[in-house]
Amino acid sequence: MTPADALGVVGVLLILIAYAGATSGRLDARRAPALLLNLAGALLILVSLYFDFNLSAVLMEGAWALVAIIGLVRLAIGAVQKAD
């Protein structure tokens, strides 16, 4: 297993942890911990795909990361609005 493959595997594990946590009720999919796990996982998979490119996988993981980023931005905006 190459280092790039190892990063991809860790990324997959992070996404699976977030998914299992959300489906079991241990994590709220709309809160920072789950969103950060998904973002980190998607980014690690994207790094691994840099070394072994696959367009459909890049599109999927890019979308996954974008959804997580949007969720985190919404949380940040909400936190700022509550502080005002």
LINDADA-V731235 format. One record per helix or strand of 3 or more residues. SS is the DSSP state (hx for helix, st for strand). FROM is the first residue (numbers start at 1). TO is the last residue. If there is no record, write none. Layout:
SS_FROM_TO / SS_FROM_TO
This chain:
hx_3_24 / hx_32_51 / hx_55_83
